């Protein structure tokens, strides 16, 4: 996209120089940055679609125990023949107005605040993530849920202004087997690959 703009600007300059040399009136070239329309602020969580991977069943009326913010819509998938702690959550949030998320530092502040809310015991770093060509952040969590069970979560976050997408792959810390963890990882990858976002 930027390359197309650059070529268009070069062509416009060439035309302007030719007309000036012939004595024609110099045309006005619009600034590509100011001529583009700006997107209005989001007023609702983004709408999401994705395909449920094999071995998972959709959970109706999915609820998030510790949401990032109050306004959200969520869906969930439970691993077949496993406990309710083996889940994939796909959550779309709308942040409060004026919440800064333009750069990585601001995004990491939001995740650090969320760590405090859930009581995250994992000391790993926040890493870059890529979902469908869009850059995001990855953060692992380890915390005790309301049932007293300690669960791991692999959380991937995508930021679109005030809209934030959280994809969570969750499993029980003690009772999950290597086979369960592999199934959860593969399921999350399938959800991320099929995820489509309507802004």
Secondary structure, DSSP 4 states (H G I P E B T S, - for coil): -HHHHHHHHHHHHHHHHHHHHTTPPPPPPPPHHHHSPPPPPP-SPPEEE-PPPTTEEEETT---TT-SSSSEEEEEEEETTS-TTSEEEEEEEEPPTT---SSHHHHHHHHHHHHHHHT----PPPEEEEETTEEEEEEEEEEE-TTS-EEEEEEEEEEETTEEEEEEEEEETTT--HHHHHHHHHHHHHHHHH-EEE-
